[in-house]
Amino acid sequence: MPQRQTTAYVCRDCGNSTPKWAGRCPQCGEWDTLDEVKTRKRKGARVARPIAATEPIPLHAVDSADYPRLRFGMPEVERVLGGGMVPGSLALLGGDPGIGKSTLLAHVSGGLADKDRPVLYVSGEESPHQIKLRADRLNLAGRNLLLLPEVSVEAVLEHARAEPPAMLVIDSIQTAMVDGIASAPGSVSQVREAASRLLRFAKETRVPVVIAGHVTKEGNIAGPRTLEHLVDAVLYLEGDPYSAWRILRSVKNRFGPTHEVAVLEMSAAGFVEIANPSAAFLSERREATPGSAVAVAIEGTRALMVEVQALVNRTVYSLPKRVVNGYDSNRLNMMVAVLDRRAGIRLQDQDIYVNVVGGLSLAEPAADLPVALAIASSLWNKPLRKGTAAFGEIGLAGEVRSVSQPELRLDEAGRMDFDRCLAPPAAASNGREVLGVDSLSVALEAGFERS
């Protein structure tokens, strides 16, 4: 039967499909996100609906213990996943090119391949000799690690169904190609269809699948956002390519908590897990340094202590500069306005630079108070009192508001030998050595030595 080619335009952000091109996506409203997708269909052919072969199962009859998690010898990475890989799950690992995704996948595959069942590692970007060179550098035995240089999804699934592995790794989803789709590999239609077939394979065979995906310049995983909704877990590998620190963050996890992080160090022998991230982030911090404050942040279920640095300098431009790394730029502008209006600190003619040391991004409002203290410390050229940590959200009226899990933050501060902690008044009611500050002015007075 003859085939006819159809053209559609798919939004790379939301996955919405329209028959005609438009400058703005009618579904999500984003501009210039529609990509042309061409497919071939048999003329007059009908799509048959599959008949359900399964029967409904009562909830009480489902045995949750039937899904033991797979462990691969990296406790920190396993904790980000919620305790290990769940059989039948589909996980997506994203990150910038060269950030270390293939290295992390090699660690995970090599650790799991030493068990009874083999791991099938599919690479469409590297040859088996290149992967072998990486494995030798990482000191991986790889006795049960099977390498498959293949881009066809049908061929990969045929190998996986013939001998189901302990885990299937696809590196990367941008090189996967599905037969019958005319578009090039890496396009919206190819990525979405390849992920759908891999998900179906994982649920049918209970073989966990891990796919790697590149990140675009906007910070999103290449392909439609529906790819992130399709998978069970989304992990991001973040960090400065010129630094040894890498942060593995879970932004979605159907089998565990979200926003968990693992701190990894890139060494000559691969990734090394950091069991005490707070000590690592504060290892190079110098005491009595103006413009430096220690924040107690919450990432997932763990508390982390990280140094926040600020530099305030008189501007030479008509408009002062605001440069931020690891903190929200809009919240910085709000902090500057609150410091000016509520605390009487004039910053209209000052350039302000804020940096979170270690490559960690502080997205929660609890970082407001340490950022404000660091800015004031740099402007006055006075260091904070020794052994002082801080956390708290600052409102537009200059008040210090409560944040989540204060006891977990205080426990981490005490473990790291910080005997003074500036916190919201509600956190001071637990009987610990806490300085409850109800306003930004009170926090500034308590944070510095009186001269």
C-alpha positions as CSV (number, residue, x, y, z in Angstrom):
1,M,0.0,0.0,0.0
2,P,1.5,3.4,-0.9
3,Q,2.8,5.7,1.8
4,R,2.2,9.4,2.1
5,Q,4.3,11.9,4.0
6,T,2.7,14.1,6.5
7,T,4.2,17.2,8.2
8,A,3.5,18.5,11.7
9,Y,5.1,21.1,13.9
10,V,5.9,19.9,17.5
11,C,6.8,22.2,20.4
12,R,10.1,21.3,21.9
13,D,9.0,22.6,25.3
14,C,5.6,21.1,25.8
15,G,5.3,18.5,23.0
16,N,2.1,20.0,21.5
17,S,1.6,19.2,17.8
18,T,0.0,21.5,15.3
19,P,-0.5,21.1,11.5
20,K,0.8,24.6,10.7
21,W,3.8,26.5,11.8
22,A,3.4,29.5,14.1
23,G,5.8,31.8,15.8
24,R,4.2,31.0,19.2
25,C,3.1,27.6,20.5
26,P,-0.7,27.7,21.0
27,Q,-0.4,25.3,24.0
28,C,2.4,26.8,26.3
29,G,2.8,30.2,24.7
30,E,6.5,30.0,24.2
31,W,8.0,31.7,21.1
32,D,10.0,30.0,18.4
33,T,9.8,26.5,19.8
34,L,8.0,24.7,16.9
35,D,10.1,22.2,15.0
36,E,9.0,20.5,11.7
37,V,8.5,16.8,12.0
38,K,7.9,14.6,9.0
39,T,6.4,11.1,9.2
40,R,5.3,8.5,6.7
41,K,1.9,6.8,7.0
42,R,0.2,4.2,4.9
43,K,-2.6,5.7,3.0
44,G,-5.9,4.6,4.2
45,A,-4.4,2.4,6.9
46,R,-6.2,2.2,10.2
47,V,-4.5,2.0,13.6
48,A,-5.7,-1.0,15.5
49,R,-6.2,-0.7,19.2
50,P,-4.5,-3.4,21.2
51,I,-6.8,-5.6,23.2
52,A,-6.0,-5.6,26.9
53,A,-4.5,-9.0,27.9
54,T,-4.3,-8.2,31.6
55,E,-6.9,-8.2,34.3
56,P,-7.5,-5.6,37.1
57,I,-5.6,-6.4,40.3
58,P,-6.9,-5.4,43.8
59,L,-4.5,-3.0,45.5
60,H,-4.2,-5.2,48.6
61,A,-3.1,-8.1,46.4
62,V,0.0,-6.2,45.1
63,D,3.2,-7.2,46.8
64,S,5.5,-4.2,47.2
65,A,8.3,-6.4,48.4
66,D,8.3,-7.9,44.9
67,Y,10.4,-4.9,43.7
68,P,13.8,-5.1,45.5
69,R,16.0,-2.2,44.5
70,L,19.2,-2.9,42.6
71,R,22.4,-1.6,44.1
72,F,25.7,-0.9,42.3
73,G,28.1,0.1,45.1
74,M,27.7,3.9,45.1
75,P,25.7,4.8,48.2
76,E,25.4,8.5,47.5
77,V,24.0,7.9,44.0
78,E,21.7,5.1,45.3
79,R,20.4,7.6,47.9
80,V,19.5,10.1,45.1
81,L,17.5,7.4,43.4
82,G,15.7,6.6,46.6
83,G,17.8,3.6,47.6
84,G,18.8,2.1,44.3
85,M,17.3,1.3,40.9
86,V,13.7,-0.1,40.9
87,P,13.1,-3.0,38.5
88,G,11.0,-1.9,35.5
89,S,11.9,1.8,35.9
90,L,13.0,4.3,33.3
91,A,15.5,6.9,34.5
92,L,16.8,9.9,32.5
93,L,20.3,11.3,33.2
94,G,20.8,14.8,31.8
95,G,23.8,17.2,31.8
96,D,26.0,19.4,29.7
97,P,28.3,17.8,27.1
98,G,31.5,16.8,28.8
99,I,30.1,17.0,32.3
100,G,30.7,13.3,33.0
101,K,27.4,11.5,32.1
102,S,29.2,8.6,30.4
103,T,31.7,8.3,33.2
104,L,28.9,8.1,35.8
105,L,27.0,5.5,33.7
106,A,30.2,3.5,33.4
107,H,30.6,3.5,37.2
108,V,27.0,2.4,37.7
109,S,27.1,-0.3,35.0
110,G,30.4,-1.6,36.2
111,G,29.2,-1.9,39.8
112,L,26.1,-3.7,38.8
113,A,27.8,-5.9,36.2
114,D,29.8,-7.7,38.9
115,K,26.6,-9.3,40.1
116,D,25.0,-12.5,38.6
117,R,23.2,-10.9,35.5
118,P,25.0,-8.9,32.8
119,V,24.4,-5.2,32.0
120,L,23.8,-4.2,28.4
121,Y,25.5,-0.9,27.6
122,V,24.3,0.6,24.3
123,S,26.4,3.4,22.9
124,G,25.6,5.3,19.7
125,E,28.4,7.8,20.2
126,E,31.4,5.7,21.1
127,S,33.0,2.5,19.9
128,P,33.7,-0.4,22.2
129,H,37.4,0.5,22.2
130,Q,36.6,3.9,23.5
131,I,34.4,2.6,26.2
132,K,37.2,0.0,27.1
133,L,39.7,2.9,27.5
134,R,37.3,4.6,29.9
135,A,36.7,1.4,31.8
136,D,40.5,0.8,32.2
137,R,40.9,4.3,33.6
138,L,38.1,3.7,36.1
139,N,39.5,0.3,37.1
140,L,36.3,-1.5,36.1
141,A,36.5,-5.3,35.6
142,G,33.4,-5.4,33.4
143,R,33.2,-9.2,33.3
144,N,29.4,-9.1,32.9
145,L,29.3,-5.7,31.0
146,L,28.1,-6.3,27.5
147,L,28.8,-3.5,24.9
148,L,26.5,-2.9,22.0
149,P,27.4,-0.2,19.4
150,E,23.9,0.3,18.0
151,V,21.5,3.2,17.2
152,S,18.5,1.2,16.1
153,V,16.0,0.9,18.9
154,E,14.4,-2.2,17.3
155,A,17.8,-4.0,17.2
156,V,18.6,-3.0,20.8
157,L,15.3,-4.3,22.1
158,E,15.7,-7.5,20.2
159,H,19.1,-8.2,21.9
160,A,17.6,-7.2,25.3
161,R,14.5,-9.5,24.9
162,A,16.7,-12.4,23.8
163,E,18.7,-12.3,27.0
164,P,17.2,-9.9,29.6
165,P,20.0,-8.0,31.3
166,A,20.1,-6.7,34.8
167,M,20.0,-3.2,33.5
168,L,19.9,-1.5,30.0
169,V,21.9,1.7,29.5
170,I,21.3,3.9,26.4
171,D,24.1,6.5,25.8
172,S,22.5,8.6,24.5
173,I,18.9,9.1,23.6
174,Q,19.8,11.7,20.9
175,T,21.5,9.0,18.8
176,A,18.6,6.5,19.1
177,M,16.7,5.9,15.8
178,V,13.3,4.3,15.3
179,D,12.5,2.7,12.0
180,G,9.5,4.2,10.1
181,I,10.1,7.8,11.2
182,A,11.6,10.0,8.5
183,S,13.2,12.6,10.8
184,A,16.8,12.5,11.8
185,P,18.0,11.1,15.1
186,G,17.8,13.6,17.9
187,S,14.6,15.2,16.6
188,V,11.5,15.6,18.6
189,S,9.7,12.7,17.1
190,Q,12.6,10.3,17.2
191,V,13.4,11.1,20.9
192,R,9.8,10.8,22.0
193,E,9.1,7.5,20.1
194,A,12.4,5.9,21.2
195,A,11.7,6.8,24.9
196,S,8.2,5.4,24.6
197,R,9.4,2.0,23.3
198,L,12.1,1.8,26.0
199,L,9.4,2.6,28.6
200,R,7.2,-0.1,27.3
201,F,10.1,-2.6,27.3
202,A,11.0,-1.7,30.9
203,K,7.4,-2.2,32.2
204,E,6.9,-5.5,30.3
205,T,10.2,-7.1,31.3
206,R,10.9,-5.4,34.6
207,V,14.4,-4.5,33.4
208,P,15.5,-1.0,34.6
209,V,16.5,1.3,31.8
210,V,18.8,4.3,32.1
211,I,19.1,6.8,29.2
212,A,21.4,9.7,28.9
213,G,20.3,13.0,27.4
214,H,22.1,16.2,26.5
215,V,21.1,19.6,27.9
216,T,20.3,22.5,25.7
217,K,21.7,26.1,26.2
218,E,18.4,26.9,28.1
219,G,19.2,24.2,30.6
220,N,16.5,21.7,29.5
221,I,17.1,18.1,28.3
222,A,17.2,18.1,24.5
223,G,13.8,17.0,23.1
224,P,10.3,17.8,24.2
225,R,9.4,18.3,27.8
226,T,7.1,15.4,27.5
227,L,10.2,13.2,27.7
228,E,10.7,14.3,31.3
229,H,7.0,13.5,32.0
230,L,7.4,10.1,30.4
231,V,10.2,8.7,32.5
232,D,10.1,7.6,36.2
233,A,13.1,9.6,37.4
234,V,15.0,12.6,36.0
235,L,18.5,13.2,37.2
236,Y,20.7,16.2,36.4
237,L,24.5,16.1,36.6
238,E,25.6,19.7,37.3
239,G,28.8,21.6,38.0
240,D,31.5,23.8,36.5
241,P,33.4,21.9,33.8
242,Y,36.6,23.5,35.1
243,S,36.0,22.3,38.7
244,A,36.4,18.9,40.2
245,W,33.0,19.1,41.9
246,R,29.9,17.5,40.4
247,I,26.4,17.6,41.8
248,L,23.9,14.9,40.9
249,R,20.4,16.2,41.5
250,S,17.0,14.4,41.2
251,V,14.3,16.7,39.9
252,K,11.7,13.9,39.6
253,N,11.5,10.5,41.2
254,R,8.4,8.4,41.3
255,F,10.1,6.0,43.8
256,G,11.8,8.4,46.2
257,P,12.1,12.0,47.3
258,T,12.9,14.7,44.8
259,H,15.6,17.3,45.0
260,E,18.0,14.9,46.6
261,V,21.7,15.7,45.8
262,A,24.9,13.7,45.8
263,V,28.2,15.5,45.7
264,L,30.9,13.8,43.6
265,E,34.5,14.6,42.9
266,M,36.0,14.0,39.5
267,S,39.4,12.4,39.8
268,A,41.8,10.6,37.5
269,A,40.1,7.3,38.4
270,G,36.6,8.6,37.9
271,F,34.0,9.8,40.4
272,V,34.6,9.7,44.1
273,E,31.6,10.1,46.4
274,I,31.7,12.8,49.1
275,A,30.0,11.4,52.2
276,N,30.3,14.7,54.1
277,P,29.4,17.5,51.6
278,S,29.3,20.3,54.2
279,A,33.0,19.7,55.1
280,A,33.9,19.6,51.4
281,F,32.1,22.9,50.7
282,L,33.7,24.6,53.7
283,S,37.1,23.1,53.4
284,E,38.7,26.1,51.7
285,R,36.8,28.8,53.7
286,R,38.9,31.3,55.5
287,E,37.8,32.7,58.9
288,A,37.3,36.4,59.4
289,T,36.9,37.2,55.7
290,P,34.6,40.2,54.8
291,G,31.8,39.3,52.4
292,S,31.6,35.7,53.5
293,A,28.6,34.0,55.2
294,V,27.7,30.3,55.8
295,A,24.2,29.2,54.8
296,V,22.5,26.1,56.1
297,A,20.4,24.7,53.1
298,I,18.1,21.8,52.6
299,E,18.5,19.6,49.6
300,G,16.0,16.8,49.5
301,T,16.3,15.1,52.9
302,R,19.7,16.3,53.9
303,A,21.1,19.5,55.3
304,L,24.1,21.1,53.7
305,M,26.3,24.0,54.8
306,V,27.8,26.1,52.0
307,E,29.7,29.3,51.9
308,V,28.0,32.4,50.3
309,Q,30.4,35.1,49.1
310,A,29.5,38.7,48.2
311,L,31.6,41.5,46.7
312,V,30.3,45.1,46.8
313,N,32.3,47.7,45.0
314,R,31.5,51.3,43.8
315,T,30.4,51.2,40.2
316,V,32.0,53.0,37.3
317,Y,28.9,52.6,35.1
318,S,25.7,54.5,34.9
319,L,23.8,51.4,36.0
320,P,25.3,49.2,38.8
321,K,26.0,45.6,37.9
322,R,24.3,42.6,39.6
323,V,26.1,39.3,38.9
324,V,24.9,36.1,40.5
325,N,26.2,32.5,40.5
326,G,24.1,29.9,42.4
327,Y,21.4,32.2,43.6
328,D,18.3,33.6,42.0
329,S,19.0,37.0,40.4
330,N,15.4,38.2,41.0
331,R,15.7,37.5,44.7
332,L,19.1,39.3,44.8
333,N,17.4,42.4,43.4
334,M,14.7,42.0,46.1
335,M,17.4,41.7,48.8
336,V,19.1,44.9,47.6
337,A,15.8,46.8,47.8
338,V,15.0,45.4,51.3
339,L,18.5,46.3,52.6
340,D,18.1,49.8,51.2
341,R,14.5,50.5,52.4
342,R,14.4,48.5,55.7
343,A,18.0,48.5,56.9
344,G,19.2,51.8,55.6
345,I,22.1,50.3,53.6
346,R,22.5,52.3,50.4
347,L,23.5,50.2,47.4
348,Q,22.3,52.3,44.4
349,D,25.8,53.1,43.3
350,Q,27.4,49.7,44.1
351,D,28.2,46.8,41.9
352,I,27.2,43.5,43.7
353,Y,28.6,40.1,42.9
354,V,27.2,37.0,44.7
355,N,28.7,33.5,44.4
356,V,27.7,30.2,46.1
357,V,31.0,28.3,46.5
358,G,31.1,24.7,45.2
359,G,28.7,25.0,42.3
360,L,25.6,24.4,44.4
361,S,22.5,26.3,43.4
362,L,20.5,27.6,46.4
363,A,16.9,27.9,45.1
364,E,15.1,27.9,48.5
365,P,14.2,31.2,50.2
366,A,16.2,30.2,53.3
367,A,19.3,31.5,51.6
368,D,18.0,35.1,51.8
369,L,19.5,35.9,55.2
370,P,23.0,34.6,54.6
371,V,23.1,36.5,51.2
372,A,22.0,39.7,52.9
373,L,24.6,39.2,55.7
374,A,27.4,38.6,53.1
375,I,26.4,41.8,51.2
376,A,26.5,43.9,54.3
377,S,29.8,42.3,55.4
378,S,31.4,43.2,52.1
379,L,30.1,46.7,52.1
380,W,31.3,47.4,55.6
381,N,34.5,45.4,55.1
382,K,33.8,43.6,58.4
383,P,33.7,39.8,58.8
384,L,30.8,38.1,60.6
385,R,31.4,36.8,64.1
386,K,33.4,33.6,64.2
387,G,31.4,30.4,64.2
388,T,28.2,32.0,62.8
389,A,25.8,30.3,60.4
390,A,22.5,31.6,59.2
391,F,19.2,30.6,57.4
392,G,15.9,32.4,57.0
393,E,13.6,33.9,54.5
394,I,13.4,37.7,54.3
395,G,10.1,39.4,53.5
396,L,9.5,42.7,51.8
397,A,8.8,44.3,55.2
398,G,12.3,43.3,56.4
399,E,11.0,40.5,58.6
400,V,12.8,37.1,58.9
401,R,10.3,34.3,58.2
402,S,10.3,30.7,59.2
403,V,11.6,28.0,56.8
404,S,11.2,24.2,56.7
405,Q,13.0,21.7,58.8
406,P,14.8,24.0,61.2
407,E,15.9,21.2,63.5
408,L,17.7,19.4,60.7
409,R,19.5,22.6,59.8
410,L,20.6,23.2,63.4
411,D,21.8,19.6,63.8
412,E,24.0,20.0,60.8
413,A,25.3,23.4,62.1
414,G,26.2,21.8,65.4
415,R,27.8,18.9,63.8
416,M,30.1,21.2,61.9
417,D,31.0,23.1,65.1
418,F,29.1,26.3,64.4
419,D,28.1,27.5,67.8
420,R,26.1,30.6,66.7
421,C,23.2,30.3,64.3
422,L,21.0,33.2,63.2
423,A,17.6,31.8,62.5
424,P,13.9,32.8,62.5
425,P,12.4,33.2,66.0
426,A,10.4,30.0,65.6
427,A,13.6,28.0,65.4
428,A,14.9,29.4,68.7
429,S,12.1,27.7,70.7
430,N,13.7,24.2,70.6
431,G,16.1,25.0,73.4
432,R,19.3,25.0,71.3
433,E,21.9,27.7,71.1
434,V,20.1,29.7,68.5
435,L,19.8,33.5,68.1
436,G,16.3,34.1,67.0
437,V,16.1,37.2,64.8
438,D,12.7,38.6,63.8
439,S,14.0,41.3,61.4
440,L,16.8,42.0,59.1
441,S,18.0,44.9,61.2
442,V,18.3,42.7,64.3
443,A,20.1,40.0,62.3
444,L,22.7,42.6,61.1
445,E,23.2,43.8,64.6
446,A,23.7,40.3,66.0
447,G,25.9,39.1,63.1
448,F,28.8,41.6,63.6
449,E,31.1,42.4,66.5
450,R,30.4,45.8,68.0
451,S,33.2,48.2,67.3
